[in-house]
Protein backbone atom coordinates (compact mmCIF):
# COMPACT_ATOMS: atom_id res chain seq x y z
CA UNK A 1 0.00 0.00 0.00
CA UNK A 2 1.35 3.43 -0.86
CA UNK A 3 2.37 5.76 1.93
CA UNK A 4 -0.20 8.51 1.12
CA UNK A 5 -3.00 5.95 0.99
CA UNK A 6 -1.90 4.35 4.25
CA UNK A 7 -1.71 7.75 5.94
CA UNK A 8 -5.18 8.67 4.69
CA UNK A 9 -6.59 5.41 5.97
CA UNK A 10 -4.79 6.03 9.27
CA UNK A 11 -6.51 9.44 9.57
CA UNK A 12 -9.90 7.88 8.82
CA UNK A 13 -9.36 5.04 11.29
CA UNK A 14 -8.23 7.43 14.01
CA UNK A 15 -11.23 9.70 13.51
CA UNK A 16 -13.75 6.86 13.21
CA UNK A 17 -12.47 5.01 16.28
CA UNK A 18 -11.94 8.23 18.26
CA UNK A 19 -8.42 6.99 18.92
CA UNK A 20 -5.83 9.50 19.99
CA UNK A 21 -2.25 8.92 21.09
CA UNK A 22 -1.97 12.33 22.74
CA UNK A 23 -5.19 11.76 24.69
CA UNK A 24 -3.65 8.58 26.05
CA UNK A 25 -0.29 10.04 27.13
CA UNK A 26 -1.01 13.72 27.83
CA UNK A 27 -1.99 15.11 31.22
CA UNK A 28 -4.21 17.74 29.62
CA UNK A 29 -6.71 17.29 26.80
CA UNK A 30 -5.06 18.06 23.44
CA UNK A 31 -6.72 19.63 20.40
CA UNK A 32 -8.90 16.83 18.98
CA UNK A 33 -7.88 17.31 15.34
CA UNK A 34 -4.18 17.56 16.12
CA UNK A 35 -4.54 14.32 18.07
CA UNK A 36 -6.38 12.65 15.17
CA UNK A 37 -3.72 13.85 12.69
CA UNK A 38 -0.80 12.64 14.81
CA UNK A 39 -2.46 9.29 15.49
CA UNK A 40 -3.31 8.92 11.79
CA UNK A 41 0.32 9.57 10.84
CA UNK A 42 1.50 6.95 13.33
CA UNK A 43 -1.05 4.40 12.09
CA UNK A 44 -0.20 5.17 8.45
CA UNK A 45 3.54 4.96 9.01
CA UNK A 46 3.31 1.46 10.42
CA UNK A 47 5.27 -0.22 13.15
CA UNK A 48 8.88 0.15 11.93
CA UNK A 49 9.19 3.97 12.15
CA UNK A 50 7.35 3.96 15.49
CA UNK A 51 9.65 1.24 16.83
CA UNK A 52 12.72 3.14 15.60
CA UNK A 53 11.54 6.37 17.26
CA UNK A 54 10.84 4.61 20.57
CA UNK A 55 14.25 2.91 20.43
CA UNK A 56 15.92 6.29 19.89
CA UNK A 57 14.05 7.80 22.84
CA UNK A 58 15.03 4.87 25.05
CA UNK A 59 18.66 5.12 23.95
CA UNK A 60 18.76 8.85 24.72
CA UNK A 61 17.18 8.27 28.13
CA UNK A 62 19.68 5.51 28.95
CA UNK A 63 22.59 7.74 27.93
CA UNK A 64 21.35 10.56 30.19
CA UNK A 65 20.87 8.16 33.11
CA UNK A 66 24.37 6.74 32.61
CA UNK A 67 25.81 10.28 32.57
CA UNK A 68 24.00 11.12 35.81
CA UNK A 69 25.35 7.96 37.47
CA UNK A 70 28.90 8.78 36.35
CA UNK A 71 28.57 12.32 37.70
CA UNK A 72 27.36 11.01 41.07
CA UNK A 73 30.25 8.52 41.26
CA UNK A 74 32.73 11.31 40.55
CA UNK A 75 31.59 13.40 43.53
CA UNK A 76 34.48 13.88 45.95
CA UNK A 77 37.12 12.52 43.59
CA UNK A 78 39.08 15.83 43.63
CA UNK A 79 39.27 15.76 47.42
CA UNK A 80 40.32 12.13 47.30
CA UNK A 81 43.00 12.90 44.71
CA UNK A 82 44.38 15.75 46.82
CA UNK A 83 44.25 13.70 50.01
CA UNK A 84 41.87 16.13 51.67
CA UNK A 85 39.26 14.88 54.09
CA UNK A 86 38.36 11.48 55.59
QUIQUI-V783651 format. One line per field, one symbol per residue. ss: DSSP state (h for helix, s for strand, l for the rest). psi: psi as a letter, one per 30 degrees, with the letter a starting at -180 (. if undefined). Layout:
# QUIQUI-V783651
ss->???
psi->???
This chain:
# QUIQUI-V783651
ss->llhhhhhhhhhhhhhhhlllhhhhhllllllhhhhhhhhhhhhhhlhhhhhhhhhhhhhhhhhhhhhhhhhhhlllhhhhhhllll
psi->kleeeeeeeeeeeeeefhkkeeeefkflklkeeeeeeeeeeeeeeaeeeeeeeeeeeeeeeeeeeeeeeeeeffkfeeeeefgka.
